[in-house]
Amino acid sequence: MNTVRTKVAKSDVAPAGTFTRSEIQVVETRLETSPRVTRERHILSSSSDPRKSAFRISFMFMTISIVGFLSYLPSWTLVLIETNNPTFWKNLSTASFHICLALRRMYMVNHLCNPFIYGVFDRAFREEVKKLFRKDV
């Protein structure tokens, strides 16, 4: 349990800024903190250098954007080909059809990679995932 001492001025005695020493009283307040709140603060403030933390977050979002773009690129390319050539799918051999079908669904890689990218770059995300899958009941 933490004790916080604060000075509080009696605002009903005098206008703001004109208090004398006798008009200020010391108030003690007891704050109860749960271990979870303390642990959360520790996780969120684990990086001591704000510039390093900002760089990690920027790099994380840049990586997510690049992976997203690269995973959607084959699908967009096939959509453009299908638009310009309506018989595209009919003219493919069986092997080519299945390869193009897999490339058409390549956007799912983006959804698969996102949690791993967050896990690599974000400590708080890693800790929350560990807590989620922990066997403590």
Buried (B, 14 or more C-beta within 10 A) or exposed (E): EEEEEEEEBEEEEEEEEEBEEEEEEEEEEEEEEEEEEEEBEEBEEEBEEEEEBEEBEEEBEEBBEEBBEEBBEBBEBBEEEBEEEEEEBEEBEEEEEEEBEEBBEBBEBBEEBBEEBBBEBBBBBBBBBEEEEEEEE
